[in-house]
Each structure stands twice: as C-alpha cells, then as structure tokens.
Amino acid sequence: MDAGRLNSRARPDELVALLLALDERDGQEARERRRLDREIGLAVAGTAAGRGGKVDEPLALLRRWLAAAPSASLRGRVERVRRSLARLRGLALGVGLFLGWAAAAALLQIEVHADRINIVLCLVLLVALPAAMLVVSLATLAWARFREDGAVGARAGGLGLRAAALSRAARAMLPLGVREDLERLLGRVAVGERLYGDVQRRQIFAWSQWIGAGFAGGTLLATLLFVVFTDLAFGWSTTLDVDAAPVHRFVRALATPWAPLWPAAVPSFDLVESTRHFRVSDGAPHVHVIDPIRYGGWWPFLVMAIAVYALAPRLLVLAWAEHRLGRATSIAMRRTPGVDRLLERLASPLVETRADEAEGATGRAPDGLVPEIDLATWRRDLGDRGGEAGQPVGHAIVWAEAIDDEALFARLGTDALRVRDAGGRRSLAEDAERVADCAAGEGPVLVCVRAYEPPMLELLDFLGDLRRAIGPERRLTIALLEGDVADHAGWRRKLFSLGDPGIAALVLPGAAQGDAGGVADAAGDAR
Amino acid sequence: MSEAVAAPRLAVVGHPNKGKSSLVATLAEDDSVGIGPNPGTTLRTREYPMRVDGELLYTLVDTPGFQRARRVLAWLEERAEASGATAADRARLVAAFLDEPGHAERFPDECELLRPLVGGAGILYVVDGGVPYGPEYEAEMEILRWTGRPSLAVINPIGRRDHVGDWEAALAQFFRVVRVVDALHADFETRRRLLLAFGELETGWRAPIERAIAALEASRARRIEAVAGEITRFIAEALALSVEKRLGPDEDPAPHADVLAAQYRDRLARLESRHRRAVQAILGHRELEADARALEWLESDLFSEDTWLRFGLRRRDLAAVGAVGGAATGGVLDVALGGASFLIGSLVGGAVGGALGLLGADRLAELRIVDRPMGGRLARYGPSRNVNFPFVLFGRARCHASLLLARTHARRDRVDLDVDLERQGPLDGADQRSLSAVFARLRRFAPGSSRHHEASAEMMRITQAILRRDEGGGPESP
C-alpha cells in the first residue's frame, strides 16, 4: 500500500488498536508470533479464495488481523478508546453548538433591546468572522503541510500553535485508561513527530471543524428561533456618505448563490434603502416608528448567509477533514514500524526448520583429568624394572591400528615391549585375548590411541576389562598419538571418568597430525 | 495443518564428534543445537521437522554417535548365524536388537540412533575429512548397511581437507552418494544441493524435497528484503538523529556542548546496536556475540544554538506570522490608495513584518508570563551533515548483514566485524551514486513525509540488490 496509491481510510482508534496489538504481539516469542499471524493470514486467504481469489489490500488485511489477533482485554481497551474518541467528537460538536447559540443569541438579544438589529454587525459576527476563521484554519493546515515536507528537523506547527499543545487539553478530558492508551500514540508523536504527527494534526483539525460546524449550526438555530419567537427589526447605518445603491449591489452579490432557489431571500433595493436609519434627523431626536414587516424583511437573507457562507463551507471542510484524517491514519497504519513484517507474516508461507522441542540435557565432560606423565618418566619406570637385554619388560596394545610397531618403538625410544593389536578390525574375542596376555605377563601396560579420534565407550570398556585383569597395582598408561592440546585434554577428562587411580596419560611426541594418516596407513598395511 | 505421513526422514548418524550436530544446525538454521568440543554432547535424538504452513516436508534427526559399534555388530552377526538369517533378514535383526531386553541400558547411544532408521528414516552418515580414515569406522558402516535404509555420506572437513580423497574412496564402498560439505561454512547453494541429493535417495522423496527447497529459497529472499528494510530504517534514523537541551533565556549553551555530544554518540551507538539485534533476529542468529570497534567519529562540531519558544513556536513561524500581518497592514494602505501604490504597501509590510518576527523571537523568549519564561536558548547537537557519515554507517550495516547471511547456524565463535569490514569489497560506482542521491533525499525531507517514505523505499531496493550481490561472494570465507 504505497502512499501514492492509497485511497483507503482508517479511523484513529484503529491506529491506536494497531499500535497496542503490535505491542502485545511483540511480547510473544518470535516463532509463536509468526505461527499465529500466519494462521490468520491463511484464514484470510481462505476467505479471499471464497470471494474468487480477490486479494485484500493491506489496510483490509490489517483490519482482519485486528479483528482476530488482539486478546479480549485488549479489545476492551480499544473499544474504550473508540468510544472516547467518539465522545470527544460529540463534545466538540456540542461546544460549537453552544458557543454558536450563545453568540447569536447574545447578539440578537442585545440588539433587540436596542430596537434595531444592525444587519451589518450580524453579517460580520455571524458570517464573516466564522468564514475568516475557516480560512485561517485552512491556512494553518497548509502551512503545517508545507513545513512537514520541508527539511529534516522542521516541525509541523499551525502558525506556531502545535497540535500537541491542543491535544493535551483533549487528553485531560479522557478517562485514565483511555488516556494511557492514547498516549502510546501521542507519546510516539513526541518522540519524533515523524509518523503520527500528521494524524494528530488532522485529528485536531477535524475536531476544530466539528466545533466550527457546531458553531455555525448553533448560530443558524438561534437565529431561526429568534425569528420565530421574537419580532426582529433589522436595519443598517453608517456615518459615511454611502448611497443605498452600492450596498444593494453588495448584498445582491452576496445572495447570488441562493437567488434562483429563494428569491425572497434576496434583499430588494427598496428594503435596503428603507431600512437605513439615522440616530438623528433634521436636527431633532428622531423617533422611529418601526414597520415590523419592512424591518423584518432581512431575516431570510441573514439565515441564508449564515447557511451558505458559514455552515455549508464548514460542513464541506469537515467532510474533507474527516476524509484526510482517514487517509493520514491509513498511511500511518501502513508505515507503522513492524507493519511490513506483520504483512509479510500474514502473506508468506510459514517455513519452520528448527526443532520443536528445546535442547535436552547434553553430555557433560568429567570435571577432573587423569595425570599426565612425560616420556622420560614413563621410560624410567619401564627401565627400573630391569630385565634381560632384548626381553620385553612391559606390554603395549595398539588400539584400532593407531601406529605400527617400529614407529612406536622409535617414538618411545625403546623396544622392550610386547606389542599387540586390539580394537578396530579386530574381533571382541581378539580383544579378550590381548587382555588375557597382559594379565599373564608383568610390567606396565601401554595402550596407544589416536588422540584426534574421540575416546569411545568401547575403548573404556576395554580399559576396564584390562584393569580388572591386571590388578590395581600395575601401571596403565594411555599413549596419546597425534591430536592437539584440546584433544589430549578431552582424553584425560574422559579417562578420569573411569575412576582408576593407576591410569595416566602420555602424550607421545612425533609426527604432526597431518602426517598421522601416513602413520596409520602404514600401520594398517603392516598388519 | 496436517502432516504428510510419507515425508522423508533423515537420521544424521556417525562417529561421535564428527560434526553431526553442526550439519543439522546448518541445515535446520537452528542455533539452539548443542554443539561442543567434547565427544558425546548429543545424548538423545532430536527432531528438526521442516514444515511449510504446517505441512511436513521432511525431518532431520540428530542422533548420538556410535559408541560400541563392534559389540552391536557382533550381536547382529551372532544372531544371524544362530538363526540362519540371510541378507534379507538383516533389517529385521536390527529391529530385534532394539527390542532385546537390556540393550536400551547397555547400548543407549546405538539404540537412540538406530531407532529412527528402523522407523524408516534415511541415513546421512557424517565423517570428518580432516582426519585419516580408520578401521574403527567399518563396524558402524556395516551396521548401517544392515539396516537396509537409503543412505548418503557427507564428508565434513573439520578444519582441514587433507584426507577427503581417502574418505571418498572408503565411503564409496558403503554408500551410493558421497558429498563433501563443510558444515560450518556451507553456503545456501551447498545446502540446497545437499537437500536435492536427499531427494534422490528414495522414490517419492523428490517432490517434497523440491517443494521444501523452493520454500527455503523464498524465505531467504524475504529475509534479505527484511534485512534491507532494517538497514534503511537504521540509516534514516541516524541521519535525522539530534539531541537538544532547552535552557533558560540567560543560560549559555556552550558548556552543554560536550554533554550533548556524548549523548548524541551514545544514542547513535544504541541505534546501531538495536539495528544489529533486529538483523540477527531476522536471520535467526539470536545467540550471536560480536566484537566491533565503536563508530569512528567523522565530525567534531555538530553543535548549534537556537531559540525555543512555548507552544512549539519557532523563529520561522514568527517570521511567517509577521510577514502575513505586515502584508495585511500594507494591503489596507494599498486599498486606501485605490491601488495606486501597485501593492508596494503589501510588499514592504510583509518584509518588515517578517523581519520583525524573525528578530523578535529572542525578545519573546525573554518574556515571562506568570513567572514562566516564554522561551529560552536551545543547545542542539546533530544531525550530521557529513557526506561520508551515511556511507560509514551503511558499510558497517552491510558488513554485519552480509556476514550473518553467509554464517551458518552451526558456528559458535564470536564475530569480529572489524576484520570482516576490512575484507569487505567497496561499493561500485553506480551503487555509490544511487546511495549518495538517496541519502541526500533522506536528509532533505522530514521523516514521515511522503517524499521521505519514497526515498526509504528506493534505498531499500538498492540495499537489497547489494546484499544479493554480496551473498554470492560474502566477506566471510571458509
């Protein structure tokens, strides 16, 4: 709904409802928000399909969303706002009616006591002044509009009197809850006057037109009632040396709009000439003999002048003001932050890829580490055991073909070990044989693993079996081949979970991890 | 919203710590997936259903890794030998393994990962191409073969690609389809191709997978559009940003300059931070932590003074009122002279009235009514007028957005925006010119006005095009 193409109208209470409902939606989890809005979107699309596929324009879509999305309590609040705004409009009309009635009644009453009513004064006060006020209010709006399209930082203001100042008075008349809701709108205006300033300004302008229309209506009503229930005597006078002819031309020109419809409401030259009066005549105080028929002949003209020049323009401007308010509100609704995304949520398929359930418990690494020994310590322990030259004094088990014998001896710097394979392609029975071999022999046991592979439960099972077989006294060392510091720490933590105080880790220096494949392949080939 | 019964299910299985969860997080665009350096992070299967408007199109199942594969295989082989089962009975034996009393306690990981396969899921077997092939993988691949489910292997090179070739050769013996996908850095196209490969695994899977891909592509396009909208909003707000302080008629605004400057920068920083969070939310990177240098300051003097008046009056308003009043007064003279003055009265009156209104603003500010001043001095900082200012902001926002668009949901490292900002390619000449024009319009017209709205729409289009181009060669490379 681009602003240029926007012809739809909305009510200010709908804008307030939208802001409140968006706030309410923002409080929901994003995924839930998207799901709920898409459900509404699908329901609307289903309705549209029933209408022959006619797609809703954005404002209609927003209205449908507003009909479905807000909670019951929010609907109640919105309804209160709607009623309050309607009451404010009624109040504006009532105030105008009262003022118009009071002004016309006061003027006519005062003049009645003065015997004659100055028709010029009536025209000025009851017709010309309201018409001038109308022009001023239009100029105010035009100025504000001009300012709005100006540079950044320009503030909308009506000849300096900002709508916000007027709106404070309007707010004071509202119930507390409604006031808070409306202040969400007005508060946003205060933040930047960016989006809702035009709505606020046009709302104030519309209210002022309701007052103006009420004023003109009250004036007309009071005049008619005075005409009906009192005997009004109109006349005109001037100190200037003015002939009746130009005055007649002037009033006849004024009466042009209604002359074809009501000729009797066009003052005749005779009426103009005969109703001119002077306070003094021929040097003596003038005593008037009022001819009620003649002097009352001005009333149709006055009534029509009020109706045509005060009331009708007001009603026209009021209709225009309400129309522009509706458009401004519609534009503000469309441009409200979050509406783009709301429309997208309504119209776009809901694509879900994430897990429905929250992540459950994840595996935690043990808190401790098995001790790490260095190669010198391990060799010293092995050497202390003595033994004949060339005879193995300990056992080595290579897990899953992690390394071949020669490479292992080279890295350990000794070949005094009996080396066996386990894990990998070996069967469980072969694993059991290795355990039995170790149990039958003596000396420490070294289990060689590739540290870049994770410690599997299968290996931990094997180590458990091995410990049970060799007894608690013999040293069991896990040689960590390759891998990085993080891998080694991971292994030491996992081994700690065995709860075996006689187990230690030995990081074997050797080829970098990138070369490990070659070592492993060589090991695999060798077996 | 009903779920199709025949929607494909894919169980992501393999050795522990080989990137199964990373691959799932990337494919499901779910940054809540538990990913850790320690093996055995995943204890239970977790399902990631892909739905479009509630219709299930496929499901990814993340599983724990094999822990005792040889024991499981040994049980299966022993049972097959004992019962004289043929190859046709192997899938039934795997199901029997799950039903065997005590297995759920003894083989919890294997039971978790085999259950979806027995239930009809396809196999997505993940290995690490950064480490050498080892014989310990063969038992688990053999078990998977026993399930008889359609399978696909993914080589996920964690860190290095040294052994991808070896793995391809080994996996080809067990799997019909083998793909190399870096789970941490897979771009959208790579993910799309992998999904297409899923669709080829079994008859009837292609249609839902192709629909899923189309929905994912459309969703991604909408997200790029939403990100472009966020960037536009951020730049427009930053361009209009200013902070003001109303002072008394006799107060000197100058001492407030530093405070206002600090407030201005703080609000700009918060604006940028809010913008980044919004972009992260759109792209589903809620947990992301980013490092970035604060905005370097381009201008030293954005401070200005003005006059404020009650009722929102401004100097210009007073000048306008004065001009109208003066012109009206002059007009009376023109009328009195029967037009012989050729409207000189109106012109002179308007000029004099306007000037008096302009000059009278300060005097009015000093006026006190009911002991309240009618106005005073106004200290203001901003908005920025520097030509480069919006380009700097745009560059940072573009870098952030492009980085997140390229970033998979499997990554858990912090983002260093400064590094990526340096690697970001410059805007081409046409983009620079278009943006320069649109920035000028955003500055010129008041926010909320139709022209400002049109300029915002134009900037959004330009930004969207730039982000789409960036997506092809984003600043963050694997």
Interface residues (C-beta under 8 A of the other chain):
Chain A: D2 A3 G4 A30 R38 L42 W143 E148 D149 G150 A151 V152 G153 A154 R155 G157 L159 G160 L161 R162 A164 A165 G192 E193 R194 L195 Y196 G197 D198 R335 P337 D340 R341 E344 S348 P349 L350 V351 E352 T353 R354 A355 D356 E357 A358 E359 G360 A361 T362 G363 A365 A400 E401 G423 G424 R425 S427 L428 R450 Y452 E453 P454 P455 M456 L457 E458 D461 A486 G490 R493 K494 Q513 G514 A516 G517 A520 D521 G524
Chain B: H15 P16 N17 L27 A28 E29 D30 S32 V33 G34 G36 P37 N38 P39 G40 T41 T42 L43 R44 R46 E47 Y48 P49 M50 R51 V52 D53 G54 G65 F66 Q67 R68 A69 R70 R71 A74 D109 V131 P132 Y133 G134 P135 E136 E138 R160 D162 H163 D166 A215 L216 A218 S219 R222 A226 G229 R233 L239 A240 S242 A281 G284 L309 F311 G312 L313 R314 D317 L318 A320 V321 P383 R443 R444 F445 A446 P447 G448 S449 S450 R451 H453 E454 A457
